[in-house]
Amino acid sequence: MSNAIRSHFSQTGSGNHLDGPESYDRSVPPTSPSDTASTLLERVWTDIGLRPHGADDHLGAAGETPLPSRLATAELAWCSVRAVGLVSGIRTPPDGDRIAMSYRSDRVLTIDRAAPTVWAPLSGFWQTADGWIRTHANYPHHAAALRGALSLRDESTARDLERIVGDRRSDEVVAAVADAGGLAVRVLPEQPAVDRALRRSPLVELERSRDRSRVTGRIGSGARPLDGIRVLDLTRVIAGPVCTRTLALLGADVLRLDPPHLPEPEWQHFDTGHGKRSALLDARTEHFRALLDHADVVVLGYRSSSLARLGVAADDLLARHPSLVVAELSAWGCDRPERAGFDSLVQAESGIAVVESPDGVRPGVLPAQALDHSAGYLLAAGVIAALRRQEDEGGGFRISTSLRRVAAELLGMARQDEPQPAREFDTAPHVATFDVDGLRLTTARPALPGLEFAAPRRWSRDQPRW
């Protein structure tokens, strides 16, 4: 690590449990929007064990991010991006409009000037006999499971689903869908005691492995901080891909691997696949294990129970490769390894949908899938911090966060009785256009200042090799 880069950081702790600034109680929310940014970034520095110089110069711009909601979505977004920038050595504060565009990137994405269909017809809120549920059916196998559970035909419409669940209890519908392998949750009010307990745990958890072997020369030697770092990307659906897209933006060689049997909507990869290569490979093969042998970082975004069955859970990886940096992301947290989920479902079950209700009756949503995006940026900040600490402390690192943990943080931040009116801004400076194998692709530009994305590649078209 160069002296210039090293001088940008000071450690707030070492070992598995970090000793850092604890002038706040993790269970107590900030009392006003003015201290929201300060409190959140203090928490991040404590959790990752590094405090960049200039980390106190963060107030003033967070509230200018046009992501209007009752909850502090703008502050969460701004601080998540700011954390990555500072730990990467980027002192320039991010632009609020650019962050808002990045968080709502699916709304500006076009392929040959056509916008893709982002939400499937059977994904959404549905009123039941005793409340509301939220379903997620964007993937074909989840849609098929939902239809099977509710005896819907392949050609069934949203109106058919609405009619069937309208006479049934929420818990009955959710249980039937879950038993069939689909995804649905009840829309619940927030649970302050649960959120307080979650906020007592780290927002971004870093745990150092028992191995103390020295690891040198990995970071800080190139033009970008992650030049030369190899990242194996085992993620999908926004949060994990945002994390690895950020690592690629900072110079990492990112190889995304997907199972051969699980197709991905190509528009979804175009939205978050910038700067990565994409290939198909079975994780049970010798070829996969050979790729692991030469990786510096592995990012996991599948259910931990599924990864464990394949022998590629975080513990398995660190046991075989003790100097790896392993980052893992989940929807609900490590204590629910079998449970799948997405941002929209976590918003519904955590109470966010009730808080953001437009009329006190119908559930509402955040102005972006902010749990996903923030989790991705925060996980990336943890990866970069681990790589920096690794050179001084040695050993491997395990970094983790979850959408539910981010939701608890958001629910503990200062909020407003009503969201501020949406502020219009010119989107043109915040989009980029690429030619991808003859396709004209328009996407949001990066939220980190001073950097530009490389074009995404076609999903699954690369070879699985470094």
Secondary structure as GFF3:
##gff-version 3
##sequence-region A 1 466
A	DSSP	alpha_helix	3	6	.	.	.	ID=ss1
A	DSSP	beta_strand	9	11	.	.	.	ID=ss2
A	DSSP	three_ten_helix	33	35	.	.	.	ID=ss3
A	DSSP	alpha_helix	36	48	.	.	.	ID=ss4
A	DSSP	beta_strand	50	52	.	.	.	ID=ss5
A	DSSP	three_ten_helix	62	64	.	.	.	ID=ss6
A	DSSP	alpha_helix	73	87	.	.	.	ID=ss7
A	DSSP	alpha_helix	96	103	.	.	.	ID=ss8
A	DSSP	three_ten_helix	105	107	.	.	.	ID=ss9
A	DSSP	beta_strand	110	111	.	.	.	ID=ss10
A	DSSP	beta_strand	124	127	.	.	.	ID=ss11
A	DSSP	beta_strand	132	135	.	.	.	ID=ss12
A	DSSP	alpha_helix	140	149	.	.	.	ID=ss13
A	DSSP	alpha_helix	158	165	.	.	.	ID=ss14
A	DSSP	alpha_helix	170	179	.	.	.	ID=ss15
A	DSSP	beta_strand	184	186	.	.	.	ID=ss16
A	DSSP	alpha_helix	192	199	.	.	.	ID=ss17
A	DSSP	beta_strand	205	208	.	.	.	ID=ss18
A	DSSP	beta_strand	230	234	.	.	.	ID=ss19
A	DSSP	alpha_helix	239	249	.	.	.	ID=ss20
A	DSSP	beta_strand	253	258	.	.	.	ID=ss21
A	DSSP	alpha_helix	266	272	.	.	.	ID=ss22
A	DSSP	beta_strand	276	280	.	.	.	ID=ss23
A	DSSP	alpha_helix	286	293	.	.	.	ID=ss24
A	DSSP	beta_strand	297	300	.	.	.	ID=ss25
A	DSSP	alpha_helix	304	310	.	.	.	ID=ss26
A	DSSP	alpha_helix	314	320	.	.	.	ID=ss27
A	DSSP	beta_strand	325	330	.	.	.	ID=ss28
A	DSSP	alpha_helix	343	350	.	.	.	ID=ss29
A	DSSP	alpha_helix	352	355	.	.	.	ID=ss30
A	DSSP	alpha_helix	370	393	.	.	.	ID=ss31
A	DSSP	beta_strand	397	402	.	.	.	ID=ss32
A	DSSP	alpha_helix	403	411	.	.	.	ID=ss33
A	DSSP	three_ten_helix	428	430	.	.	.	ID=ss34
A	DSSP	beta_strand	431	436	.	.	.	ID=ss35
A	DSSP	beta_strand	439	444	.	.	.	ID=ss36
###
